[in-house]
Amino acid sequence: MFIDRARVFVKAGDGGDGMSSFRREKYVPNGGPSGGDGGQGADVILKADKNINTLVDFRYKRQFKAPKGGNGESANKHGRGAEDLIIPVPLGTVVKDEESGKVFCDLVHDGDTFIIAKGGRGGRGNARFLSSSNRAPTFAEKGEPGEERWLQLELKVLADVGLLGYPSVGKSSILRKVSKAQPEVAAYHFTTLTPVLGVVTLPGDRSFVLADIPGLIEGASEGVGLGHNFLRHVERTNILIHVLDVSGMEGRDSKVDFDAINDELRKYSEKLANKKQIVALNKIDLVFDDETIPNTKSYFEDKGYEVFLINALSGEGLPELMERAYYYVENYEPEVEATDDTVMYEAKPDTEFVITRGDDAAFYITGKRIERLVAMTNLDDDQSLRRFQRIWRFMELDNKLREKGCQEGDEVVIGEQRFTFRD
């Protein structure tokens, strides 16, 4: 089963909790703090694997959670860091953030890796809070929560050459003839529902990967037909062989079809429309007049295209076509991506947190620093709670809440914790 899209949830491991403990030692107050730090939570890492061809595995497992770091122990023993969670994906996988649409990475080569979610750092043990003013700290931090997010995975097949054309022009027949791939061939449109790859082997131990792209129709760039789902697969190819039915047996005009498909490519991506194309006029055995083939061939040659006359069933003209395709594959020079040397600086936000009013009338405080502080604070410990209150006052949260209209008894939400505001 060919699956080229998937939606998955990833959660990096939380950091281990710090330990609060004391050692017994003469002349040291309360024996001295000796709680160790928690271990680092595991990262979630995506890794490109050449042995995987589709995203079908993500159809049955959509959630991936990395292990938590080990908790700190007494005698200043730190917790063990958790082992990273590695998720294998096919070559050519594009990873996007579901919420923002941001592209995180494009894993093209075997072994490429990307840390998609960072594990949380371990909480500090009470030994780390020892100071001249606090000789016997009893509190320790909880582990920092690991990052979590929903992802959109998109697979774009990796092929050197792509077969482009309307349904039933003979793309699948060509692939069957020149490789060992066995795409379905039948006398109805949209026989090919998914991209099919085949390896074309030429004399002299030469080879390249050829892809049969599902047939495109007018409106494909706007979601009509099957082509919309597979236009992105054409992006990976270096060269396109545009297959046309020159026989006109189905009442189609090869010139009109050619222009229509290129128009769809242009609407989808200007870069895609500018890819090198070779024109292959198929079904020449079904042309019974002496003018159609010469006129059609001249039409495309006048536009600057190389034209090959082929018969996909008998194999006539295919060796020459494949040799030419291989020549362009070997001499392919990737387009230089346009770069802008202008250095862009992002302004830092004026505040470290944002206060908003929720639909439930509660006041929500959001911000990486304050949310991490709450998540790593043990609110059941008196010393830890007093430390949190000092930081709260230092950040002037009370004044900011009052400015937003917060009053006595209102609920304040930070992360997973809910507080009651006392003026």
Solvent accessible surface area in square Angstrom, and as a share of the most:
residue,aa,sasa,rsa
1,M,148,0.66
2,F,47,0.20
3,I,35,0.18
4,D,20,0.10
5,R,118,0.43
6,A,10,0.07
7,R,98,0.36
8,V,3,0.02
9,F,26,0.11
10,V,0,0.00
11,K,37,0.16
12,A,0,0.00
13,G,2,0.02
14,D,50,0.26
15,G,1,0.01
16,G,0,0.00
17,D,49,0.25
18,G,14,0.13
19,M,72,0.32
20,S,49,0.31
21,S,17,0.11
22,F,73,0.30
23,R,96,0.35
24,R,236,0.86
25,E,89,0.40
26,K,150,0.64
27,Y,196,0.74
28,V,41,0.24
29,P,66,0.42
30,N,108,0.56
31,G,12,0.11
32,G,0,0.00
33,P,8,0.05
34,S,2,0.01
35,G,1,0.01
36,G,0,0.00
37,D,17,0.09
38,G,10,0.09
39,G,5,0.05
40,Q,83,0.37
41,G,2,0.02
42,A,0,0.00
43,D,17,0.09
44,V,0,0.00
45,I,24,0.12
46,L,2,0.01
47,K,81,0.34
48,A,1,0.01
49,D,38,0.20
50,K,130,0.55
51,N,121,0.62
52,I,39,0.20
53,N,115,0.59
54,T,21,0.12
55,L,0,0.00
56,V,38,0.22
57,D,90,0.46
58,F,9,0.04
59,R,117,0.43
60,Y,168,0.64
61,K,113,0.48
62,R,109,0.40
63,Q,94,0.42
64,F,22,0.09
65,K,130,0.55
66,A,11,0.09
67,P,69,0.43
68,K,101,0.43
69,G,3,0.03
70,G,28,0.27
71,N,82,0.42
72,G,5,0.04
73,E,96,0.43
74,S,54,0.35
75,A,63,0.49
76,N,77,0.40
77,K,116,0.49
78,H,121,0.54
79,G,14,0.13
80,R,202,0.74
81,G,42,0.40
82,A,24,0.19
83,E,150,0.67
84,D,59,0.31
85,L,49,0.24
86,I,94,0.48
87,I,7,0.04
88,P,62,0.39
89,V,0,0.00
90,P,2,0.01
91,L,42,0.21
92,G,0,0.00
93,T,0,0.00
94,V,10,0.06
95,V,0,0.00
96,K,57,0.24
97,D,19,0.10
98,E,60,0.27
99,E,167,0.75
100,S,81,0.53
101,G,43,0.42
102,K,124,0.52
103,V,78,0.45
104,F,41,0.17
105,C,16,0.10
106,D,67,0.35
107,L,6,0.03
108,V,41,0.24
109,H,127,0.57
110,D,78,0.40
111,G,36,0.35
112,D,44,0.23
113,T,78,0.46
114,F,66,0.27
115,I,77,0.39
116,I,3,0.02
117,A,0,0.00
118,K,102,0.43
119,G,8,0.07
120,G,1,0.01
121,R,86,0.32
122,G,13,0.12
123,G,0,0.00
124,R,65,0.24
125,G,0,0.00
126,N,0,0.00
127,A,29,0.23
128,R,138,0.50
129,F,29,0.12
130,L,80,0.40
131,S,47,0.30
132,S,106,0.69
133,S,108,0.70
134,N,42,0.22
135,R,124,0.45
136,A,17,0.13
137,P,0,0.00
138,T,54,0.31
139,F,10,0.04
140,A,12,0.10
141,E,13,0.06
142,K,80,0.34
143,G,9,0.08
144,E,29,0.13
145,P,62,0.39
146,G,6,0.06
147,E,71,0.32
148,E,97,0.44
149,R,63,0.23
150,W,80,0.28
151,L,0,0.00
152,Q,60,0.27
153,L,1,0.00
154,E,26,0.12
155,L,4,0.02
156,K,36,0.15
157,V,8,0.05
158,L,55,0.28
159,A,8,0.07
160,D,38,0.20
161,V,0,0.00
162,G,0,0.00
163,L,0,0.00
164,L,1,0.00
165,G,1,0.01
166,Y,11,0.04
167,P,10,0.07
168,S,38,0.24
169,V,4,0.02
170,G,13,0.13
171,K,12,0.05
172,S,14,0.09
173,S,19,0.12
174,I,0,0.00
175,L,0,0.00
176,R,99,0.36
177,K,105,0.45
178,V,28,0.16
179,S,16,0.11
180,K,191,0.81
181,A,15,0.11
182,Q,123,0.55
183,P,6,0.04
184,E,103,0.46
185,V,74,0.43
186,A,43,0.33
187,A,113,0.88
188,Y,118,0.45
189,H,86,0.38
190,F,63,0.26
191,T,21,0.12
192,T,16,0.09
193,L,104,0.52
194,T,46,0.26
195,P,9,0.05
196,V,38,0.22
197,L,79,0.39
198,G,5,0.05
199,V,86,0.49
200,V,2,0.01
201,T,99,0.57
202,L,16,0.08
203,P,101,0.64
204,G,69,0.67
205,D,147,0.76
206,R,71,0.26
207,S,58,0.37
208,F,5,0.02
209,V,44,0.25
210,L,0,0.00
211,A,0,0.00
212,D,0,0.00
213,I,1,0.00
214,P,1,0.01
215,G,4,0.04
216,L,1,0.00
217,I,41,0.21
218,E,110,0.49
219,G,14,0.13
220,A,0,0.00
221,S,23,0.15
222,E,131,0.59
223,G,38,0.37
224,V,73,0.42
225,G,39,0.38
226,L,47,0.23
227,G,0,0.00
228,H,67,0.30
229,N,63,0.32
230,F,16,0.07
231,L,0,0.00
232,R,9,0.03
233,H,0,0.00
234,V,0,0.00
235,E,57,0.26
236,R,48,0.17
237,T,0,0.00
238,N,35,0.18
239,I,4,0.02
240,L,0,0.00
241,I,0,0.00
242,H,0,0.00
243,V,0,0.00
244,L,2,0.01
245,D,12,0.06
246,V,7,0.04
247,S,21,0.14
248,G,31,0.30
249,M,122,0.55
250,E,93,0.42
251,G,74,0.72
252,R,86,0.31
253,D,72,0.37
254,S,11,0.07
255,K,64,0.27
256,V,92,0.53
257,D,8,0.04
258,F,5,0.02
259,D,69,0.36
260,A,16,0.12
261,I,0,0.00
262,N,12,0.06
263,D,59,0.30
264,E,6,0.03
265,L,0,0.00
266,R,113,0.41
267,K,117,0.50
268,Y,77,0.29
269,S,27,0.18
270,E,99,0.44
271,K,103,0.44
272,L,2,0.01
273,A,12,0.10
274,N,94,0.48
275,K,30,0.13
276,K,79,0.33
277,Q,8,0.04
278,I,0,0.00
279,V,0,0.00
280,A,0,0.00
281,L,0,0.00
282,N,2,0.01
283,K,46,0.20
284,I,26,0.13
285,D,72,0.37
286,L,63,0.32
287,V,23,0.13
288,F,168,0.70
289,D,77,0.40
290,D,131,0.68
291,E,119,0.53
292,T,45,0.26
293,I,34,0.17
294,P,70,0.44
295,N,85,0.44
296,T,7,0.04
297,K,61,0.26
298,S,53,0.35
299,Y,65,0.25
300,F,0,0.00
301,E,77,0.34
302,D,125,0.65
303,K,102,0.43
304,G,63,0.60
305,Y,61,0.23
306,E,48,0.22
307,V,16,0.09
308,F,38,0.16
309,L,58,0.29
310,I,0,0.00
311,N,14,0.07
312,A,4,0.03
313,L,137,0.68
314,S,73,0.47
315,G,14,0.14
316,E,99,0.45
317,G,18,0.17
318,L,4,0.02
319,P,83,0.52
320,E,101,0.45
321,L,0,0.00
322,M,4,0.02
323,E,63,0.28
324,R,80,0.29
325,A,0,0.00
326,Y,30,0.12
327,Y,104,0.40
328,Y,37,0.14
329,V,24,0.14
330,E,109,0.49
331,N,86,0.44
332,Y,78,0.30
333,E,143,0.64
334,P,98,0.62
335,E,95,0.42
336,V,144,0.82
337,E,111,0.50
338,A,108,0.84
339,T,117,0.68
340,D,113,0.58
341,D,132,0.69
342,T,86,0.50
343,V,101,0.58
344,M,159,0.71
345,Y,188,0.72
346,E,164,0.73
347,A,99,0.77
348,K,180,0.76
349,P,112,0.70
350,D,151,0.78
351,T,65,0.38
352,E,98,0.44
353,F,20,0.08
354,V,86,0.50
355,I,13,0.07
356,T,71,0.41
357,R,136,0.49
358,G,21,0.21
359,D,164,0.85
360,D,79,0.41
361,A,55,0.43
362,A,2,0.02
363,F,2,0.01
364,Y,63,0.24
365,I,1,0.01
366,T,65,0.38
367,G,17,0.16
368,K,156,0.66
369,R,93,0.34
370,I,0,0.00
371,E,62,0.28
372,R,87,0.32
373,L,23,0.12
374,V,5,0.03
375,A,37,0.29
376,M,6,0.03
377,T,6,0.03
378,N,49,0.25
379,L,42,0.21
380,D,138,0.72
381,D,32,0.16
382,D,98,0.51
383,Q,42,0.19
384,S,3,0.02
385,L,59,0.30
386,R,123,0.45
387,R,40,0.15
388,F,8,0.03
389,Q,79,0.35
390,R,130,0.47
391,I,36,0.18
392,W,30,0.11
393,R,145,0.53
394,F,157,0.65
395,M,17,0.07
396,E,91,0.41
397,L,0,0.00
398,D,41,0.21
399,N,75,0.38
400,K,69,0.29
401,L,0,0.00
402,R,101,0.37
403,E,132,0.59
404,K,115,0.49
405,G,38,0.37
406,C,6,0.04
407,Q,127,0.56
408,E,97,0.43
409,G,41,0.40
410,D,38,0.20
411,E,69,0.31
412,V,2,0.01
413,V,9,0.05
414,I,0,0.00
415,G,44,0.42
416,E,171,0.77
417,Q,68,0.30
418,R,129,0.47
419,F,46,0.19
420,T,72,0.42
421,F,8,0.03
422,R,165,0.60
423,D,111,0.57
